[in-house]
């Protein structure tokens, strides 16, 4: 028999939103990268906002194969809108050109929304005195065989950004792939390699502390937060305007009505002040994109990277 106190507790619990008891719409957000990384952190902030919208959203890390395993797992799940993946757009636009054994195509993915965006940067450490792109090119030409750049991995946008820059600048710019950005950063800061091409947010703190110097970045205009740092475009490389998006995707087999419902919820979540503040703290741009606009961005990037990758002759053995 219920006591008066137990009855009050029961009535109070019944009055709470069902999502608080895990009874909201189930939604699993897959992330192909380790916990604590940028993609994972953004996904967890999105999941928190989705819970207030009636979703029982959880984040699950499926690491491996440069993020491919998470996308494969999403596509293997029932196409009912209960499983989505958050990933960089390059996983859909570059990977098809790089991985001969890739198990998915751009057409298998239904873009839902872009959550945030960012640019890429080229920075140097103590191994070179260059303070801008011209000085780096002059240094590279005066020191044959010494110009190299590290990236978080082969087959990434940063890899091919360096290839494009080297060809446009007329220098022998050797790529040094690392297993993640942290190791590449360590070697640049220590002077083991002269340059690093990576996401701009990963460079800003070290640039402001004076540990490295950002020579240029792929935005379309200078940033107030980086005084004195010009874009590639401003320094004579207009082709190097690149913006990457962290996008949310479902299976293209998902019913259209379900996709529209997910898009509305995700865009609402991504526009919440708490999420915007968290993204800006990571130095990303709060740039919420509709499914249609995200699809257009992905198609343009897919067409852009195809000829670049082909010209390098690079193909992953995986």
Secondary structure, 3 states (H helix, E strand, C coil): CCCHHHHHHHHHHHHCCHHHHCCCEEEEEEECCCCCCHHHHHHHHHHHHHHCCCEEEEEEECCCHHHHHHHHHHHHCCCCCCEEEEEECHHHHCHHHHECCCCCCHHHEEEEEEEEEECEEEEECCCCCCCCHHHHHHHHHHCCCCCEEEECCCCCHHHHHHHHHHHHHCCCCEEEECCCHHHHHHHHHCCCCCEEEEEHHHHHHHHHCCCCEEEEECCCCCCCCCCCCCECHHHCCCCCCCCEEEEEEEECCCCHHHHHHHHHHHHHHHCCHHHHHHHHHCCCECCCECHHHHHHHHHHHHHHHHHHHHHHCCCECC
